[in-house]
Amino acid sequence: MAKKITSADLEERLEKHEVVELDGVEIKGDLEFELSAAGGVAVPPSVLQQALQSVLGVQSLAQVAQAALQSVLGGGVQAGTGETETARKIEAQELATARFEVAKAKWVGKVEEVTLGATSSDGGTREKVVKIGGEKSLPFYNFDHKMPHAPVISVDCFDIPIPLAKAVRGHYEDVMQDPGEWAKKNVREFGADMVTIHLISTDPLINDTPAREAAKTVEEVLQAVKVPIVIGGSGNPEKDPAVLEAAAEAAEGERCLIASANLNMDYKRIANAAKEHGHTILSWTQLDINAQKTLNRYLFKLGVPREDIVIDPTTAALGYGLDYAFTNIERMRISALKGDTDLAFPISCGITNAWGAREAWMKNSPIAEDSDWGPAAYRGPLYEIMTGLTLGVAGGDLFMMMHPKAAAAVKRVTQMLFGAAAKEGAEAGAEEEGRKIKVEDWVSWGGR
């Protein structure tokens, strides 16, 4: 039978044995207090504190408990002797129901909205236009401000056959001799929102194709597809201004994205050509936020409208600097939302750069002691996918990609995060509409 002792008994025993504190002693049983607002015999605070410390194990908790009791009773803690008022029983309060809430930021800036492509009503021949930008909050924060447009994917094609990784080449071997057919396959079979035509044959170190001849290739692509297109040169700083001028003239009225103006070449010629013939301009810099601001300001001085500028701060892909690209893009987007108008533009990302990492395309590791890298057919697309999704959550609006399955995967995930109805790609042979997923439900969605 359990023995009942009072606080007075406990105090007497502690004093008898000259116990100052209890260390490592476990007291089992129920602790019962009879409390009253007045009357009775006062319990010395030291005894109550010692008892609570013994039971609760932490002195600070004992002090908290003692203070709480004093607050409830409006005075000192007292123990009754049988003549007290009705005993008050203090019970633990039920925990409040947990709630999940997302903090909303108060941004003052807004990213410019840029329209790519022109339909017949706009003086062009595209069947549809593509809009990017317009954000008032961080990517996919639809609970903060609804993201106006999901990220867009432009799939690459080239004006001449080029060396490609086997995983990519297998999808294009039948069209690599014809840029128009290559572009058409990107749209019809792979569901590209846009097409990027790279005029790399114009490089003096490759074919040195004349600018006028390269412009004819642009015309072929425009006739082959009716989606908006991106026009890129070879990257040669001496040749590109003339090439992009001719291409802009050949595509007049189609509102293409001319890629690109940068500080290492005659950006004035390129920007003026885009402005004169009704196109948008890609402002490209190399992982330098200050250089991006500088180039954008130069474009403003040339009279390029803000709604005609897309920025490309360079994509350092997975395997060789993805963290630099991510932080650079994220800083630009946050600065724009904080009110920096020099950076408040949609961001283009060259996801194709992922194939520059040797792990994306090499069959095996060149290091004999290295572990197996796994099938190369999977690694390359995965490198593209991871690069695209990472930069998507950093603030990317337009992704230039190469592998069709990688492009489809990035599109599907970003569409889901955006909140659009999921669809099977054209490559699967159907466009079956799926469940609409709300971003706010991300906590519970994973188990469905």
C-alpha positions in Angstrom: 0.0 0.0 0.0 1.4 3.4 -1.0 2.4 5.7 1.8 1.2 9.3 1.7 3.5 12.0 3.0 3.0 15.8 3.4 5.3 18.6 2.4 6.0 19.0 6.1 7.2 15.4 6.4 9.4 16.0 3.3 10.9 19.2 4.8 11.6 17.4 8.1 13.4 14.5 6.5 15.5 16.8 4.3 16.5 18.9 7.3 17.1 15.8 9.5 19.7 14.5 7.1 21.0 17.9 6.2 20.1 17.5 2.6 20.9 20.6 0.6 19.9 19.3 -2.9 18.8 16.1 -4.5 20.9 14.9 -7.4 20.1 11.8 -9.5 17.2 10.9 -7.2 14.0 9.7 -8.8 10.7 10.1 -6.9 7.8 8.1 -8.2 4.2 8.7 -7.4 1.5 11.4 -7.5 2.2 14.9 -6.2 -0.9 16.5 -4.7 -1.3 20.1 -3.5 -4.3 21.5 -1.6 -4.2 25.2 -2.2 -6.2 28.1 -0.9 -6.2 31.8 -1.2 -6.1 32.4 2.5 -5.6 30.5 5.7 -3.6 27.4 6.4 0.0 26.9 7.1 2.5 28.5 4.7 4.9 26.1 2.9 8.4 27.5 2.8 9.2 28.4 -0.8 12.5 26.5 -0.5 10.6 23.3 0.3 8.2 23.7 -2.6 11.0 24.6 -5.0 13.0 21.6 -3.8 10.0 19.3 -4.3 9.2 20.7 -7.8 12.9 20.4 -8.7 12.9 16.8 -7.6 9.9 15.9 -9.6 10.4 18.1 -12.7 14.2 17.8 -12.9 14.9 21.4 -13.9 15.2 24.3 -11.5 13.9 26.8 -13.9 10.7 24.8 -14.5 10.2 24.7 -10.7 10.5 28.5 -10.6 8.0 28.9 -13.4 5.6 26.5 -11.7 5.9 28.4 -8.4 5.3 31.8 -10.1 2.3 30.4 -12.0 0.7 29.1 -8.7 1.3 32.5 -7.0 -0.3 34.3 -10.0 -3.4 32.0 -9.9 -3.9 32.4 -6.1 -3.0 36.0 -5.9 -0.4 35.6 -3.1 2.0 33.2 -1.5 1.5 29.4 -2.0 0.0 27.8 1.0 -0.9 24.3 2.0 -4.1 23.5 3.8 -4.5 21.6 7.0 -8.0 20.3 6.6 -9.6 23.6 7.5 -8.9 25.2 4.1 -11.5 26.3 1.5 -12.5 23.9 -1.3 -9.2 22.6 -2.9 -8.3 23.9 -6.3 -7.1 21.4 -8.7 -4.8 22.8 -11.4 -4.8 20.8 -14.6 -2.5 21.0 -17.7 -4.2 23.0 -20.4 -4.7 21.3 -23.8 -2.2 22.4 -26.4 -3.5 24.8 -29.0 -4.2 23.3 -32.5 -1.2 23.7 -34.7 -1.7 25.8 -37.8 0.5 26.0 -41.0 0.7 29.5 -42.4 3.1 30.9 -45.0 4.5 34.3 -44.3 3.7 36.9 -47.0 6.4 39.3 -48.0 5.6 42.9 -48.8 7.5 43.5 -52.1 7.4 46.9 -53.7 8.8 46.0 -57.1 7.5 44.2 -60.2 9.3 42.3 -63.0 8.5 43.6 -66.5 6.2 41.5 -68.6 7.7 40.8 -72.0 5.7 39.4 -75.0 7.6 37.2 -77.5 6.2 36.5 -80.9 3.6 38.5 -82.9 0.3 37.2 -84.4 -1.3 38.5 -87.6 -3.2 41.1 -85.5 0.2 42.4 -84.3 1.8 42.4 -87.8 3.5 39.0 -87.5 2.7 35.4 -88.6 2.9 33.5 -85.3 -0.1 31.5 -84.3 0.4 32.4 -80.6 2.5 34.7 -78.5 4.4 33.8 -75.3 4.4 36.0 -72.3 7.1 35.9 -69.6 7.8 38.0 -66.5 5.3 40.1 -64.6 6.0 38.6 -61.2 5.4 40.5 -58.0 6.8 37.8 -55.7 9.3 35.0 -55.6 8.9 32.1 -58.0 5.9 29.9 -57.4 4.8 31.9 -54.3 1.2 31.8 -55.5 0.0 32.2 -51.9 1.8 35.6 -51.9 1.1 37.0 -55.4 -0.2 34.8 -58.2 2.6 34.0 -60.6 1.2 35.5 -63.9 3.0 33.1 -66.3 4.7 29.7 -66.0 8.3 29.4 -67.2 8.6 28.8 -70.9 10.9 26.3 -72.7 12.6 27.0 -76.0 14.3 24.0 -77.6 17.5 24.4 -79.5 18.2 23.7 -83.2 21.3 24.6 -85.3 21.9 25.8 -88.8 24.4 23.0 -89.5 24.9 19.5 -88.0 27.0 19.7 -84.9 28.6 17.1 -82.6 26.0 16.1 -80.0 26.1 13.6 -77.2 24.6 10.3 -78.2 21.7 10.7 -75.8 20.6 13.8 -77.8 21.8 12.9 -81.3 19.4 9.9 -81.4 16.4 12.3 -81.3 17.6 14.5 -84.2 19.7 12.4 -86.6 16.9 12.5 -89.2 16.6 16.3 -89.3 20.1 17.7 -88.5 20.7 18.6 -92.2 17.6 20.8 -92.3 17.1 23.6 -89.7 13.5 24.0 -90.7 12.7 20.4 -90.1 14.7 20.4 -86.9 12.6 23.3 -85.6 9.4 21.6 -86.8 10.3 18.4 -84.9 10.9 20.4 -81.7 7.4 21.8 -81.9 5.3 19.0 -83.3 6.9 16.0 -81.6 8.4 17.5 -78.5 5.9 20.2 -77.7 8.3 23.2 -77.5 6.8 26.5 -76.5 9.5 28.3 -78.6 12.5 27.4 -80.8 16.0 28.7 -80.6 17.9 28.8 -83.9 21.7 29.0 -83.4 23.5 30.4 -86.4 26.8 28.8 -85.5 28.0 28.3 -89.1 28.6 32.0 -89.3 31.7 31.7 -87.0 34.8 32.5 -89.1 36.5 29.5 -87.5 33.7 27.2 -88.7 32.1 27.9 -92.0 32.1 31.7 -92.0 28.6 31.7 -93.5 27.7 35.3 -94.8 25.2 37.2 -92.7 22.7 37.4 -95.6 22.8 33.6 -96.1 22.3 33.1 -92.4 19.2 35.3 -92.5 17.7 32.9 -95.1 18.0 30.2 -92.5 16.0 32.3 -90.1 13.3 32.8 -92.8 13.1 29.0 -93.2 12.6 28.4 -89.6 9.9 31.1 -89.4 8.1 29.4 -92.2 8.5 25.9 -90.7 7.0 26.7 -87.3 4.5 29.2 -86.0 5.7 29.6 -82.5 7.9 32.5 -81.3 11.6 32.0 -82.0 14.9 33.0 -80.5 17.7 34.0 -82.9 21.3 33.4 -81.7 24.6 34.0 -83.4 27.8 32.0 -83.1 29.2 33.9 -80.2 32.0 35.5 -82.3 32.2 39.1 -81.2 33.4 40.4 -84.6 30.8 38.5 -86.7 27.7 38.5 -84.6 26.6 42.1 -84.9 26.3 41.9 -88.7 24.7 38.4 -88.5 22.1 39.5 -85.9 21.4 42.7 -87.9 20.6 40.7 -91.0 18.5 38.2 -89.0 16.5 40.9 -87.3 15.7 42.5 -90.7 14.7 39.1 -92.2 12.3 38.4 -89.3 10.9 41.9 -89.2 7.6 42.2 -87.4 7.8 38.7 -85.8 9.0 40.0 -82.4 11.8 37.5 -82.0 14.2 37.4 -79.1 17.6 38.5 -80.5 20.4 36.8 -78.6 22.3 38.7 -77.7 23.7 42.1 -76.7 26.7 41.9 -74.4 29.5 44.1 -73.3 32.2 42.2 -75.2 30.8 43.1 -78.7 29.1 46.0 -80.4 25.9 45.8 -78.4 24.7 49.1 -79.9 24.3 47.6 -83.4 22.5 44.6 -82.1 20.1 46.6 -79.9 19.4 49.1 -82.5 18.6 46.4 -85.1 16.2 44.7 -82.6 14.5 48.1 -81.9 14.3 49.1 -85.6 12.7 45.8 -86.7 10.3 45.2 -83.8 12.1 42.6 -81.8 13.1 42.0 -78.1 16.7 41.9 -77.0 18.5 39.5 -74.8 20.9 41.4 -72.4 23.6 38.9 -71.6 26.3 39.2 -69.0 28.6 36.7 -67.2 27.7 36.0 -63.6 28.1 39.6 -62.5 25.2 41.5 -61.1 26.9 44.9 -61.5 27.7 44.2 -65.2 24.1 43.3 -65.8 22.9 46.6 -64.3 25.5 48.4 -66.4 24.4 46.8 -69.7 20.8 47.3 -69.0 21.4 51.0 -68.4 23.2 51.3 -71.7 20.2 49.7 -73.4 17.9 52.3 -71.7 20.1 55.1 -73.1 19.7 53.6 -76.6 16.0 53.9 -76.2 15.2 50.2 -76.0 11.8 49.9 -74.3 11.7 48.1 -70.9 9.1 45.7 -72.2 11.6 44.6 -74.9 14.4 43.4 -72.6 15.1 39.9 -71.3 18.2 39.4 -69.2 20.6 36.4 -69.2 23.1 36.4 -66.3 24.7 33.2 -67.6 23.9 29.7 -66.6 26.7 27.9 -64.8 25.1 24.4 -64.9 25.2 21.4 -62.6 28.7 20.1 -62.4 30.6 23.4 -62.9 29.1 26.2 -60.8 25.4 25.8 -60.5 25.5 27.4 -57.0 27.0 30.6 -58.6 24.2 30.8 -61.2 21.5 30.1 -58.6 22.7 32.8 -56.1 23.3 35.3 -58.9 19.8 34.9 -60.3 18.2 34.8 -56.9 19.9 38.0 -55.9 18.7 39.7 -59.1 15.1 38.6 -58.6 15.0 39.7 -54.9 16.6 43.0 -55.8 14.0 43.5 -58.5 11.2 42.8 -56.1 12.7 45.2 -53.6 12.5 48.0 -56.2 15.7 47.8 -58.2 14.3 48.7 -61.7 17.7 48.1 -63.3 17.1 44.3 -62.7 13.4 44.0 -63.0 13.3 41.9 -66.1 12.4 38.3 -67.0 15.4 36.0 -66.8 16.6 33.6 -69.5 18.7 30.5 -68.6 20.8 28.5 -71.0 20.0 25.1 -69.6 21.8 23.4 -72.5 25.0 24.4 -70.8 24.5 21.3 -68.6 26.0 19.2 -71.4 29.3 21.0 -70.8 29.9 18.9 -67.7 31.8 15.7 -68.6 29.6 13.7 -66.3 26.7 14.5 -68.5 28.0 12.9 -71.7 31.1 10.7 -71.0 30.5 7.0 -71.1 32.7 6.2 -68.2 34.9 8.1 -65.7 38.4 8.8 -66.9 39.6 7.9 -63.4 40.3 4.2 -63.1 39.6 4.1 -59.4 36.3 6.0 -59.7 32.9 4.3 -59.1 30.5 3.5 -62.0 28.8 6.6 -63.2 25.8 4.7 -64.5 24.1 4.9 -68.0 25.2 8.0 -69.9 21.7 8.0 -71.6 20.2 9.0 -68.3 22.9 11.2 -66.8 22.8 14.0 -69.5 19.0 14.5 -69.3 19.2 14.4 -65.5 21.9 17.1 -65.6 19.6 19.3 -67.7 16.6 18.6 -65.5 18.4 19.4 -62.3 19.9 22.6 -63.8 16.5 23.7 -65.1 14.5 23.1 -61.9 17.2 24.6 -59.7 17.3 27.9 -61.7 13.5 27.8 -62.0 13.1 28.2 -58.2 15.7 30.9 -58.3 13.8 33.0 -60.7 14.3 31.7 -64.3 11.4 32.6 -66.7 12.7 31.2 -70.0 14.7 28.0 -70.4 16.7 27.2 -73.5 17.1 23.4 -73.6 18.2 20.6 -75.8 17.1 17.1 -74.8 13.3 16.6 -75.5 12.7 14.4 -72.4 14.5 16.8 -70.1 12.5 19.7 -71.5 9.3 17.8 -71.0 10.2 17.0 -67.4 11.1 20.6 -66.5 7.9 21.8 -68.1 5.8 19.3 -66.3 7.2 20.1 -62.8 7.2 23.9 -63.3 3.6 23.8 -64.6 2.6 21.8 -61.5 4.4 24.3 -59.2 2.8 27.1 -61.1 -0.6 25.6 -60.5 -1.6 24.7 -64.0 -3.4 21.4 -64.9 -0.8 18.8 -65.6 -0.7 17.3 -69.1 1.0 14.5 -70.8 3.4 15.7 -73.5 2.8 15.3 -77.2 5.6 12.8 -77.2 3.4 10.4 -75.3 0.8 10.7 -78.1 -1.9 12.5 -76.1 -2.6 15.5 -74.0 -4.6 14.0 -71.1 -5.5 16.7 -68.6 -4.6 15.8 -65.1 -5.5 17.0 -61.6 -5.1 20.7 -60.8 -2.7 21.0 -58.0 -2.7 24.0 -55.6 0.7 25.1 -54.4 -0.8 25.7 -51.0 -1.4 22.0 -50.7 2.3 21.0 -51.1 2.5 19.5 -47.6 -0.2 16.9 -48.2 0.2 16.4 -51.9 3.2 14.1 -51.8 1.2 11.2 -50.4 -1.5 11.3 -53.0 
